[in-house]
């Protein structure tokens, strides 16, 4: 029997501190990993929804997002809740897992992301409400979950029952097989609002994207070591992805890859594709410059009238 999947992006503690601040001051990087998984599962014919608790907090201006999340579980009746987890999100992920398991004990809770991938045993120990953790990329793992496979028998999914027999899943090298992250799963207008924080220190309307996964290096200070091997989308895929993203109301597309420039020939092909398609043609910049020139001309004329 196939399963209904709910994927959750938890808030950070700072989101609870900043919930009443202006929208332009908030970080709104989309949950690209969850959107990628949801797009893949939906393409494969399985019911999937995505909820970003940060959007809920910012939109309704309150801290008690867990009540809203439980209402979603009540209404949509998912069989599985997958939660993205960074180390900084630990306290909120634990709160979510406790709240869902207490009210809906039959719902399976799977934690994924950087923290569970690096510390799967510790995560299961510290969050007993979690039924499993996904180690590594989530698309193929969650596809087997959606198909109804036993959690104990899925490669890449660690449970308390298979701790001694756990087998890591080999990463998919051909990541072009995965569809673009579909922003229709979430309120994309929220992510593309004017922000002084999401993209750079300047005020832009932007959206984030990834063109590759992982990093080939092993720096001691970085958590990316877990994500080997380095995999990347083809130049054609990236160009089509950018074409999809630039149809949104944005001024900037920010690529958050760890090592986007690692393959120089690929990066050149990507940039040439952007130029060929005129995806980042500075039309808005040219319009602003034209308006600025017009303003300066009028100002000069007024000065000349005052000082002939």
RODRENLUM-187057 format. One line per 4 residues: number of its first residue (from 1); for each residue x, y, z of N, C-alpha, C. Coordinates in steps of 0.1 Angstrom, whole numbers, plus 5000, padded with zeros to 4 digits. Example, Ala and Ser with C-alpha at 12.3 -4.5 7.8 and 13.67 -1.06 7.14 Angstrom:
2
1	5132:4943:5078:5123:4955:5078:5132:4967:5078  5128:4978:5071:5137:4989:5071:5129:5000:5079
***
This chain:
308
1	5008:4988:5000:5000:5000:5000:5009:5012:5000  5006:5022:4991:5014:5034:4990:5010:5043:5002  5020:5052:5005:5018:5061:5017:5017:5075:5012  5010:5083:5020:5009:5097:5018:5020:5104:5026
5	5027:5113:5020:5039:5119:5026:5037:5134:5028  5041:5139:5040:5041:5153:5044:5056:5156:5047  5062:5166:5040:5076:5170:5042:5076:5184:5049  5083:5185:5059:5083:5197:5068:5096:5203:5069
9	5096:5217:5066:5108:5225:5069:5106:5232:5082  5114:5228:5093:5112:5234:5106:5117:5248:5107  5113:5256:5116:5120:5269:5118:5132:5267:5126  5140:5278:5126:5152:5279:5135:5147:5287:5147
13	5154:5286:5158:5151:5294:5170:5150:5308:5167  5159:5313:5158:5159:5327:5154:5146:5331:5147  5140:5322:5140:5127:5325:5133:5116:5329:5144  5117:5322:5155:5108:5325:5166:5110:5339:5172
17	5123:5343:5172:5127:5356:5178:5123:5367:5168  5123:5364:5155:5121:5374:5145:5108:5374:5139  5098:5367:5144:5085:5365:5137:5078:5378:5135  5080:5388:5143:5072:5400:5141:5080:5411:5134
21	5092:5407:5129:5100:5417:5121:5095:5419:5107  5099:5430:5100:5094:5432:5086:5098:5421:5077  5090:5417:5068:5093:5406:5059:5106:5408:5051  5110:5420:5048:5122:5422:5040:5135:5419:5048
25	5134:5418:5061:5145:5415:5069:5147:5400:5072  5139:5392:5067:5139:5377:5071:5146:5369:5060  5153:5359:5064:5159:5349:5055:5149:5340:5050  5148:5339:5036:5137:5330:5031:5143:5322:5020
29	5154:5314:5023:5159:5305:5014:5150:5293:5013  5145:5289:5001:5135:5279:4999:5141:5265:5004  5132:5256:5008:5136:5242:5012:5139:5234:4999  5150:5237:4992:5152:5231:4979:5152:5215:4980
33	5158:5210:4990:5159:5195:4992:5145:5189:4993  5136:5195:5001:5123:5190:5002:5115:5191:4989  5117:5203:4983:5110:5205:4970:5114:5195:4959  5127:5191:4960:5132:5181:4950:5126:5168:4953
37	5125:5164:4965:5119:5151:4969:5105:5151:4965  5098:5161:4969:5083:5162:4966:5081:5162:4951  5089:5168:4943:5087:5168:4928:5089:5154:4923  5099:5147:4928:5102:5134:4923:5091:5124:4927
41	5086:5125:4939:5075:5116:4944:5063:5119:4936  5059:5131:4934:5047:5135:4927:5048:5130:4912  5060:5132:4906:5062:5127:4892:5060:5112:4892  5064:5105:4902:5062:5090:4903:5048:5086:4907
45	5039:5095:4910:5025:5092:4912:5021:5091:4926  5029:5097:4936:5026:5096:4950:5022:5109:4956  5012:5109:4965:5007:5121:4971:5017:5127:4981  5021:5139:4978:5031:5146:4987:5028:5160:4988
49	5029:5165:5000:5028:5180:5003:5040:5185:5011  5042:5198:5010:5054:5204:5017:5048:5215:5025  5053:5216:5038:5050:5227:5046:5062:5233:5052  5064:5247:5050:5075:5254:5055:5070:5262:5067
53	5074:5258:5079:5069:5264:5091:5074:5279:5092  5085:5282:5086:5089:5296:5086:5079:5305:5079  5073:5300:5069:5063:5308:5061:5051:5310:5070  5047:5300:5077:5036:5300:5086:5038:5311:5097
57	5050:5311:5103:5053:5320:5114:5053:5334:5109  5059:5336:5097:5060:5350:5092:5047:5355:5087  5039:5347:5081:5026:5351:5075:5016:5354:5086  5015:5346:5096:5005:5348:5107:5010:5355:5119
61	5023:5358:5119:5029:5366:5130:5027:5361:5144  5029:5347:5145:5029:5341:5158:5039:5330:5159  5042:5327:5171:5052:5316:5173:5047:5302:5174  5034:5301:5175:5028:5288:5178:5025:5280:5165
65	5035:5278:5157:5034:5272:5144:5030:5257:5146  5033:5251:5157:5031:5236:5159:5016:5233:5158  5007:5242:5163:4993:5240:5162:4988:5240:5148  4994:5249:5140:4991:5249:5125:4996:5237:5118
69	5007:5232:5122:5013:5220:5116:5004:5208:5120  5000:5207:5132:4991:5196:5136:4978:5196:5129  4973:5208:5126:4961:5210:5118:4962:5204:5104  4974:5206:5098:4977:5201:5085:4977:5186:5085
73	4984:5180:5096:4984:5165:5097:4970:5160:5099  4962:5167:5107:4948:5163:5109:4940:5163:5096  4942:5173:5088:4934:5175:5076:4939:5165:5065  4952:5165:5063:4957:5157:5051:4960:5142:5054
77	4960:5139:5067:4962:5125:5071:4974:5118:5065  4986:5123:5066:4997:5116:5060:5001:5104:5068  5007:5094:5061:5012:5082:5068:5026:5084:5073  5033:5093:5066:5047:5096:5069:5049:5111:5070
81	5057:5116:5080:5061:5130:5080:5076:5130:5080  5082:5136:5069:5096:5137:5068:5100:5151:5072  5110:5152:5081:5114:5165:5086:5129:5168:5082  5131:5179:5076:5145:5183:5073:5152:5188:5086
85	5164:5184:5088:5171:5188:5101:5185:5192:5099  5187:5205:5103:5201:5210:5105:5204:5209:5120  5216:5210:5124:5220:5209:5138:5214:5221:5145  5214:5233:5139:5208:5245:5145:5193:5244:5147
89	5186:5234:5140:5172:5233:5142:5168:5222:5152  5178:5216:5159:5175:5205:5167:5163:5207:5177  5163:5217:5184:5153:5219:5194:5139:5220:5188  5138:5226:5176:5124:5227:5170:5120:5214:5164
93	5130:5207:5158:5127:5194:5152:5122:5184:5163  5129:5184:5174:5124:5176:5186:5110:5179:5190  5107:5192:5191:5094:5197:5195:5084:5192:5185  5087:5193:5172:5077:5189:5161:5075:5174:5162
97	5086:5166:5164:5085:5151:5164:5076:5147:5176  5079:5154:5188:5071:5151:5200:5056:5154:5198  5053:5165:5192:5040:5170:5191:5032:5161:5181  5038:5157:5170:5031:5148:5161:5029:5134:5166
101	5039:5129:5172:5039:5115:5177:5029:5114:5189  5028:5124:5197:5019:5124:5208:5004:5124:5203  5002:5132:5193:4988:5134:5188:4984:5124:5177  4994:5119:5170:4991:5109:5159:5002:5098:5160
105	5001:5089:5169:5011:5079:5171:5013:5069:5160  5003:5068:5151:5005:5059:5140:5013:5065:5128  5015:5078:5128:5023:5085:5118:5038:5082:5120  5044:5077:5109:5059:5074:5109:5066:5088:5107
109	5076:5090:5115:5084:5102:5114:5098:5099:5110  5103:5105:5099:5116:5103:5093:5123:5116:5093  5135:5116:5098:5144:5128:5099:5154:5127:5088  5157:5138:5080:5167:5137:5070:5174:5151:5070
113	5185:5151:5062:5192:5164:5061:5206:5161:5066  5214:5172:5068:5228:5171:5071:5230:5165:5085  5223:5169:5095:5225:5164:5109:5223:5149:5110  5211:5144:5106:5209:5130:5107:5219:5122:5098
117	5223:5127:5087:5232:5120:5078:5246:5119:5085  5250:5129:5092:5263:5129:5099:5262:5121:5112  5251:5122:5119:5250:5116:5133:5237:5108:5134  5235:5097:5126:5223:5090:5126:5220:5083:5139
121	5229:5077:5145:5227:5070:5158:5224:5080:5169  5231:5091:5170:5229:5101:5180:5215:5107:5178  5211:5109:5166:5198:5115:5163:5186:5106:5168  5188:5093:5165:5177:5084:5169:5177:5083:5185
125	5188:5084:5191:5189:5084:5206:5183:5096:5212  5186:5108:5206:5181:5121:5212:5167:5124:5209  5162:5118:5198:5148:5121:5194:5141:5107:5193  5136:5102:5204:5130:5088:5204:5117:5087:5196
129	5111:5099:5193:5098:5099:5185:5101:5096:5171  5113:5098:5166:5117:5095:5152:5117:5080:5150  5111:5076:5139:5111:5061:5136:5123:5057:5127  5129:5067:5120:5140:5064:5111:5147:5077:5108
133	5160:5076:5103:5167:5087:5098:5172:5084:5084  5171:5093:5075:5176:5091:5061:5191:5096:5061  5199:5087:5057:5214:5091:5056:5217:5093:5041  5220:5106:5038:5223:5110:5024:5211:5115:5017
137	5212:5115:5004:5201:5120:4995:5188:5113:4998  5177:5121:4996:5164:5115:5001:5155:5110:4990  5157:5113:4977:5148:5110:4967:5144:5095:4966  5155:5087:4964:5152:5073:4962:5147:5066:4975
141	5153:5071:4986:5148:5065:4999:5133:5068:5001  5129:5081:4999:5115:5084:5001:5106:5078:4991  5111:5075:4979:5103:5068:4969:5099:5054:4974  5109:5047:4980:5106:5034:4985:5096:5035:4997
145	5098:5046:5005:5089:5048:5016:5075:5050:5011  5074:5058:5001:5060:5061:4995:5054:5049:4989  5062:5040:4984:5057:5027:4978:5052:5018:4989  5055:5020:5001:5050:5012:5012:5060:5002:5017
149	5073:5003:5013:5083:4993:5017:5085:4994:5032  5089:4983:5038:5092:4983:5053:5104:4993:5055  5103:5001:5065:5113:5011:5068:5126:5004:5072  5125:4992:5078:5137:4984:5082:5145:4979:5070
153	5139:4978:5058:5145:4971:5047:5149:4981:5036  5149:4994:5038:5152:5004:5028:5167:5008:5030  5175:5006:5020:5189:5010:5020:5189:5026:5021  5198:5030:5030:5199:5045:5033:5190:5050:5043
157	5181:5041:5049:5172:5045:5060:5176:5037:5072  5180:5044:5083:5184:5037:5095:5173:5038:5105  5170:5026:5111:5160:5025:5122:5167:5019:5134  5159:5018:5144:5165:5011:5156:5166:4996:5154
161	5158:4991:5145:5158:4976:5143:5169:4972:5133  5174:4981:5125:5184:4977:5115:5197:4983:5118  5199:4988:5130:5212:4995:5134:5224:4986:5131  5223:4973:5132:5235:4964:5130:5236:4960:5115
165	5225:4961:5108:5225:4956:5094:5223:4967:5084  5224:4980:5089:5221:4991:5080:5231:4991:5068  5225:4994:5057:5234:4995:5044:5232:5009:5038  5242:5016:5036:5242:5029:5030:5237:5027:5015
169	5230:5037:5010:5226:5037:4996:5236:5045:4988  5240:5039:4977:5249:5046:4968:5242:5058:4962  5249:5069:4962:5242:5081:4957:5240:5080:4942  5228:5085:4937:5225:5086:4923:5234:5096:4916
173	5242:5091:4906:5252:5100:4900:5245:5108:4889  5235:5103:4883:5228:5110:4872:5216:5118:4878  5220:5130:4884:5209:5137:4891:5201:5145:4881  5204:5144:4868:5195:5150:4858:5182:5143:4857
177	5181:5131:4862:5169:5123:4862:5158:5129:4870  5162:5138:4880:5152:5144:4889:5146:5157:4883  5133:5158:4884:5127:5170:4879:5131:5183:4887  5129:5195:4881:5132:5207:4888:5124:5208:4901
181	5129:5214:4911:5121:5216:4923:5109:5225:4920  5097:5219:4922:5085:5226:4918:5080:5235:4929  5081:5248:4927:5078:5258:4937:5063:5260:4939  5055:5252:4931:5040:5253:4933:5037:5245:4946
185	5046:5237:4952:5043:5231:4964:5042:5241:4976  5048:5252:4974:5048:5262:4985:5044:5276:4979  5043:5285:4988:5039:5299:4983:5052:5306:4978  5054:5305:4965:5067:5310:4960:5068:5325:4961
189	5057:5332:4962:5057:5346:4963:5064:5350:4976  5063:5342:4987:5069:5345:4999:5084:5345:4998  5089:5335:4990:5104:5334:4989:5110:5345:4980  5102:5350:4971:5107:5360:4961:5104:5374:4965
193	5099:5376:4978:5097:5390:4982:5111:5398:4983  5110:5411:4983:5122:5419:4985:5128:5416:4998  5141:5413:4998:5148:5409:5010:5162:5415:5010  5167:5419:5022:5181:5424:5023:5190:5414:5029
197	5184:5401:5030:5192:5391:5037:5193:5378:5030  5183:5374:5022:5182:5361:5017:5194:5359:5006  5195:5368:4997:5205:5366:4986:5218:5372:4989  5218:5385:4992:5231:5392:4995:5227:5403:5006
201	5236:5411:5009:5234:5422:5018:5226:5434:5012  5223:5432:4999:5215:5443:4992:5201:5438:4991  5192:5448:4988:5178:5445:4987:5175:5440:4973  5171:5427:4972:5167:5421:4959:5155:5412:4961
205	5148:5410:4950:5138:5400:4949:5144:5388:4942  5146:5378:4949:5154:5367:4944:5149:5353:4947  5155:5343:4941:5152:5329:4944:5165:5321:4944  5165:5310:4952:5178:5302:4953:5177:5289:4945
209	5188:5284:4941:5189:5272:4933:5202:5264:4936  5202:5252:4932:5214:5244:4932:5217:5237:4919  5229:5237:4914:5233:5230:4902:5241:5218:4904  5245:5215:4916:5253:5203:4919:5250:5199:4934
213	5256:5188:4937:5255:5183:4951:5268:5178:4956  5271:5181:4968:5283:5176:4974:5296:5184:4970  5307:5179:4975:5320:5186:4973:5331:5175:4973  5341:5176:4964:5351:5166:4964:5362:5167:4975
217	5362:5178:4982:5372:5181:4992:5369:5176:5006  5378:5176:5015:5376:5170:5028:5382:5180:5039  5377:5192:5038:5381:5202:5048:5376:5199:5062  5385:5200:5072:5382:5196:5085:5371:5204:5091
221	5370:5217:5087:5360:5226:5093:5346:5225:5086  5344:5217:5077:5332:5217:5069:5325:5204:5070  5311:5204:5070:5303:5193:5071:5300:5186:5057  5305:5192:5046:5302:5187:5033:5309:5174:5030
225	5318:5170:5039:5326:5158:5036:5316:5146:5035  5305:5147:5042:5295:5135:5042:5288:5133:5029  5289:5144:5020:5280:5144:5009:5287:5139:4996  5298:5133:4997:5305:5127:4986:5297:5116:4979
229	5299:5113:4966:5307:5120:4957:5301:5133:4951  5309:5141:4945:5304:5153:4939:5296:5149:4927  5284:5154:4926:5275:5151:4914:5270:5165:4909  5268:5166:4896:5264:5179:4891:5254:5177:4879
233	5245:5187:4878:5236:5187:4867:5243:5191:4854  5239:5186:4843:5245:5191:4830:5242:5205:4828  5250:5211:4819:5248:5225:4815:5234:5228:4810  5229:5219:4801:5215:5220:4796:5205:5220:4806
237	5206:5211:4816:5197:5211:4827:5196:5224:4835  5208:5229:4838:5209:5242:4846:5203:5253:4838  5206:5254:4825:5200:5265:4817:5185:5264:4817  5179:5252:4815:5165:5251:4816:5159:5254:4829
241	5167:5250:4840:5162:5253:4854:5162:5269:4855  5172:5275:4851:5173:5290:4852:5162:5296:4844  5159:5291:4832:5148:5296:4824:5134:5295:4832  5132:5284:4839:5120:5282:4847:5120:5292:4859
245	5131:5294:4865:5132:5303:4877:5130:5317:4873  5135:5321:4862:5134:5335:4858:5121:5339:4853  5112:5330:4852:5098:5333:4849:5090:5338:4861  5097:5336:4873:5091:5342:4885:5094:5357:4886
249	5088:5364:4895:5090:5378:4896:5102:5380:4905  5114:5378:4899:5127:5380:4906:5136:5388:4898  5146:5394:4905:5157:5402:4899:5170:5393:4899  5170:5384:4908:5183:5376:4911:5180:5361:4912
253	5188:5353:4906:5188:5338:4910:5202:5336:4916  5201:5331:4928:5214:5328:4936:5216:5313:4936  5228:5309:4932:5232:5295:4932:5240:5292:4944  5235:5283:4952:5241:5280:4965:5250:5267:4965
257	5255:5264:4954:5264:5252:4953:5276:5254:4962  5281:5242:4967:5294:5243:4975:5305:5246:4965  5305:5240:4953:5316:5242:4944:5311:5243:4930  5304:5253:4926:5298:5254:4913:5308:5256:4902
261	5320:5262:4906:5330:5265:4896:5341:5253:4894  5338:5242:4900:5348:5231:4900:5351:5226:4886  5341:5225:4877:5343:5221:4864:5342:5233:4855  5353:5238:4851:5354:5251:4843:5346:5250:4830
265	5348:5239:4823:5341:5239:4810:5326:5239:4811  5321:5232:4822:5307:5232:4824:5302:5246:4828  5309:5253:4836:5305:5266:4840:5305:5276:4828  5314:5274:4819:5315:5282:4807:5303:5279:4798
269	5299:5266:4797:5287:5262:4789:5275:5268:4795  5274:5268:4809:5262:5274:4815:5261:5289:4813  5272:5296:4814:5272:5310:4812:5269:5314:4798  5274:5306:4788:5271:5308:4774:5256:5306:4771
273	5251:5296:4778:5236:5293:4777:5228:5304:4782  5232:5310:4793:5225:5322:4799:5225:5333:4789  5237:5335:4783:5238:5346:4773:5229:5344:4761  5230:5331:4756:5223:5328:4744:5208:5330:4746
277	5203:5326:4758:5188:5327:4761:5184:5340:4766  5194:5349:4769:5192:5362:4775:5184:5361:4788  5188:5351:4796:5180:5348:4808:5183:5359:4818  5195:5365:4818:5198:5375:4828:5201:5388:4821
281	5194:5390:4810:5196:5402:4802:5192:5414:4811  5200:5424:4813:5197:5435:4823:5187:5445:4818  5175:5440:4814:5165:5449:4810:5161:5459:4821  5159:5454:4833:5154:5463:4844:5165:5473:4847
285	5178:5468:4846:5189:5478:4849:5189:5489:4839  5187:5485:4826:5188:5495:4815:5176:5505:4817  5164:5500:4821:5153:5509:4823:5156:5518:4834  5162:5513:4845:5166:5522:4856:5176:5533:4852
289	5186:5529:4844:5196:5538:4839:5189:5549:4830  5180:5545:4822:5173:5554:4813:5165:5564:4821  5158:5559:4831:5151:5569:4840:5160:5578:4847  5172:5573:4851:5181:5581:4858:5187:5592:4849
293	5190:5589:4837:5195:5598:4827:5184:5609:4825  5171:5605:4823:5161:5614:4821:5160:5624:4833  5161:5619:4845:5160:5627:4857:5172:5637:4857  5184:5633:4854:5195:5642:4854:5194:5653:4843
297	5189:5649:4832:5187:5659:4821:5177:5670:4826  5166:5666:4832:5156:5675:4837:5162:5684:4848  5170:5678:4857:5177:5686:4867:5186:5696:4861  5194:5692:4851:5203:5702:4845:5196:5713:4839
301	5185:5710:4832:5177:5721:4826:5172:5731:4836  5167:5725:4848:5162:5734:4858:5174:5743:4864  5185:5737:4865:5197:5745:4870:5200:5756:4860  5200:5753:4847:5203:5763:4837:5193:5774:4837
305	5180:5771:4840:5170:5782:4841:5173:5791:4852  5177:5785:4864:5180:5793:4875:5193:5801:4874  5203:5795:4867:5216:5801:4865:5219:5802:4850  5212:5811:4843:5214:5811:4828:5229:5816:4825
***
